[in-house]
Amino acid sequence: MTDLEKAREFFNGDFYATKATGIIIEEVGEHFARCSFDITRNHQNAYGGVMGGAIFTLADYTFAVSSNFNQPQTVSITSQINFIGMAKGKKLISESRLIKDGRSTCLYEIDITDELGTKIALATFTGMKLNQAK
């Protein structure tokens, strides 16, 4: 089984992200994940734009995958998102970047774009590692 298959199988247990929102893991690596969802009417607000909560869910799930896959269990202790622009395309894509990997905490940056390259949002997540060896 490949790492991508293992990650998809494990994180498929996150029902809100995978079932309600339709997020899929496209790529996974050490401290890295690329996730996406196809924009549907369920993701849109009254004006037809993608709801901020749907965008944040994509960022949060990407953080979860990249900070937990083959890593100690990690939970978010703080997060921030900056909404930059509206999606022009039909799909949102997020990519994580590890900024700092400390003994008990980590910091990730998550970029969200559409498939046309439109910058949608930038999020940062600070995680706390649980189950650390004493």
Summary of the structure (lengths in Angstrom):
residues: 134
radius of gyration: 14.5
end to end distance: 31.3
largest distance: 51.5
contacts: 410
relative contact order: 0.19
helix: 26%
strand: 43%
